[in-house]
Amino acid sequence: MSLRFYDTSAREVRDFTPLREGCASLYLCGATVQAPPHIGHIRSGVNFDVLRRWLEYRGYRVILCRNVTDIDDKIINVAAAEGVEWWEVAERNQRAFTSAYDVLGCLPPTVEPRATGHVPEMIELMRRLIDRGHAYPAADDSGDVYFDVRSFPDYGALSNQRIEQMRGAGDTDDERGKRDPRDFALWKGARPGEPSWDTPWGRGRPGWHLECSAMSTKYLGSTFDIHGGGLDLVFPHHENEVAQSKAAGDGFARYWLHNGLLTMGGEKMSKSLGNSLLIPYMVRKVRPVELRYYLAQAHYRSVIDYSDEALYEAAAAYQRIEGFLTRASEVVGTIERAAEVPEPFAAALDDDLGVSQALATVHGLVREGNTALAEGAKERVAELGGRVRAMMDVLGLDPLSETWAGGADSGLRDVVDSLVAVALEQRQAARQRKDYAAADAIRDQLLSAGIAVEDTPRGPRWELRRG
Ligand SMILES: [Zn+2]
């Protein structure tokens, strides 16, 4: 069975054949660094990290380019509100993103270019577009440069829209100097007090769409394999990227993969909703590896509607796998990863990265492994353990890997668990006799020892407090 993906552009599942044999080039739209990430942002990172790991397992050398948008209206607005430089805001939030990716075990990209470091490449691309009659400097000398959407017959093909049905791009305050309101800004002319760079058409700063075309081409070539990003980027961002690159004569992306969004109560994550789901807060609710499991387990194209309950269920599912491997290694010693993953697991991932089906294979083998443990069948335990480890490794979730081992810290965690259970029984008894002061005192004592207790529908659970 061959590797295949759902291609947004073709609107169907297509076999993956790379441009160059043995190599897969992947461009991922990264963060606009105006705020620290919530789990909706990091979901994309986790989904594409699983893709990258699977491509590597399948023998491809993966070149992953994930950009950082370090200049943008929102960054400028945050900086103005705080009275600091735009680059302070960008730097601070880029670090928060990097740390969040690291904490969740996402491998670093091969290259992580920043928009402001690629102004010459953007100027060159605008030059090519102007020369070919697909772009023009604004008629009002504002310094804006626009893409002429009517000059590109395929405009709308990626997002499956007809140009007549589109509204104006709405990317400038007024439609200053545009030939058509749907024309979008490649470059935004300088405004007083804002950062700007010199171009042949006046001073200004990069438009968001232009930078991705310029950076993907610079690092991956004029044609590359896969372009990824969140589903909310299909229009206008990716539509505009295609238009710019193809109109300039480049082949651009051969496959378009989009991850589904993370919602809360059915609503798209807004800043106010997102604040409660910032990564440092989330990794106090569950361990980072459990959060990764939660984000990775659903199909990458599905919507995840966030709930604490589902998060804790995912953590419990992960703990079942971890518990088996921990007990197995206590019984048989070191468990070597199998060289290959089981066939049904591989078939699930080959088929548009079906992580949920792949995990069904993992859990099936964990159940078999627990039976083998109960029967004292050591060889079988070691064999099943090795296969479970191999599968979890491909997902970046192997509990016994260097990245995640220690979080479980087998023996010690069990000891703390029983001590905390005793304390929680006392707290429960205090609550029952309505001595809330005593109950709170027990919780506070645990907290000062670094153990945070949270009441959940499934009873209280505890975590070591980080930070
Ligand atoms: Zn982009």
Boltz pocket constraint, residues with backbone or C-beta under 6 A from the ligand:
constraints:
  - pocket:
      binder: B
      contacts: [[A, 28], [A, 29], [A, 30], [A, 208], [A, 209], [A, 212], [A, 237], [A, 241]]
      max_distance: 6.0
